[in-house]
Amino acid sequence: MSGMELFILILKLIVALLQLLEAVLKFLR
């Protein structure tokens, strides 16, 4: 696995976590 692939994987993970956080915040309101 190259560094670029790892970077893209981490970016996708961050985006998924942000979407999850947004969903949780909407649910709590």
TORVOKE-565319 format. One record per residue: x, y, z of N, C-alpha, C in turn; residue in one letter. Coordinates in nm, 3 decimals, decimal comma. Each point is the difference from the previous one (the first is absolute). Layout:
N
(pt (X; Y; Z); (X; Y; Z); (X; Y; Z); A)
...
This chain:
29
(pt (0,085; -0,120; 0,000); (-0,085; 0,120; 0,000); (0,088; 0,125; 0,000); M)
(pt (-0,025; 0,088; -0,096); (0,081; 0,121; -0,009); (-0,050; 0,107; 0,096); S)
(pt (0,078; 0,103; 0,016); (-0,038; 0,109; 0,090); (-0,125; 0,071; -0,047); G)
(pt (-0,014; 0,011; -0,133); (-0,117; 0,069; -0,056); (-0,128; -0,075; 0,032); M)
(pt (0,003; -0,132; -0,013); (-0,118; -0,081; 0,031); (-0,037; 0,013; 0,147); E)
(pt (0,101; 0,002; 0,086); (-0,023; 0,014; 0,144); (-0,064; 0,136; 0,029); L)
(pt (0,051; 0,104; -0,067); (-0,052; 0,135; 0,017); (-0,148; 0,007; -0,039); F)
(pt (-0,034; -0,059; -0,114); (-0,139; -0,001; -0,048); (-0,089; -0,077; 0,097); I)
(pt (0,051; -0,111; 0,051); (-0,077; -0,082; 0,095); (-0,031; 0,080; 0,126); L)
(pt (0,100; 0,074; 0,050); (-0,019; 0,081; 0,120); (-0,100; 0,113; -0,027); I)
(pt (0,007; 0,061; -0,118); (-0,095; 0,105; -0,035); (-0,142; -0,052; -0,001); L)
(pt (-0,020; -0,118; -0,058); (-0,133; -0,061; -0,005); (-0,050; -0,029; 0,141); K)
(pt (0,089; -0,045; 0,087); (-0,036; -0,030; 0,138); (-0,043; 0,127; 0,073); L)
(pt (0,074; 0,109; -0,021); (-0,034; 0,128; 0,063); (-0,136; 0,050; -0,047); I)
(pt (-0,026; -0,011; -0,130); (-0,129; 0,043; -0,056); (-0,113; -0,082; 0,061); V)
(pt (0,020; -0,131; 0,012); (-0,102; -0,088; 0,056); (-0,028; 0,037; 0,146); A)
(pt (0,107; 0,031; 0,075); (-0,017; 0,037; 0,140); (-0,075; 0,132; 0,014); L)
(pt (0,030; 0,096; -0,090); (-0,069; 0,128; 0,004); (-0,148; -0,016; -0,030); L)
(pt (-0,032; -0,086; -0,096); (-0,141; -0,024; -0,033); (-0,072; -0,065; 0,117); Q)
(pt (0,068; -0,093; 0,066); (-0,059; -0,067; 0,116); (-0,024; 0,101; 0,113); L)
(pt (0,097; 0,087; 0,023); (-0,012; 0,102; 0,103); (-0,117; 0,093; -0,028); L)
(pt (-0,015; 0,039; -0,127); (-0,110; 0,088; -0,040); (-0,134; -0,068; 0,024); E)
(pt (-0,008; -0,128; -0,031); (-0,124; -0,076; 0,020); (-0,034; -0,008; 0,149); A)
(pt (0,101; -0,021; 0,083); (-0,022; -0,009; 0,145); (-0,048; 0,135; 0,055); V)
(pt (0,061; 0,109; -0,047); (-0,041; 0,132; 0,046); (-0,144; 0,031; -0,038); L)
(pt (-0,039; -0,038; -0,121); (-0,139; 0,021; -0,044); (-0,094; -0,083; 0,086); K)
(pt (0,042; -0,120; 0,034); (-0,083; -0,090; 0,081); (-0,019; 0,056; 0,141); F)
(pt (0,105; 0,059; 0,056); (-0,006; 0,052; 0,136); (-0,086; 0,126; 0,011); L)
(pt (-0,011; 0,075; -0,109); (-0,079; 0,123; 0,005); (-0,143; -0,025; 0,001); R)
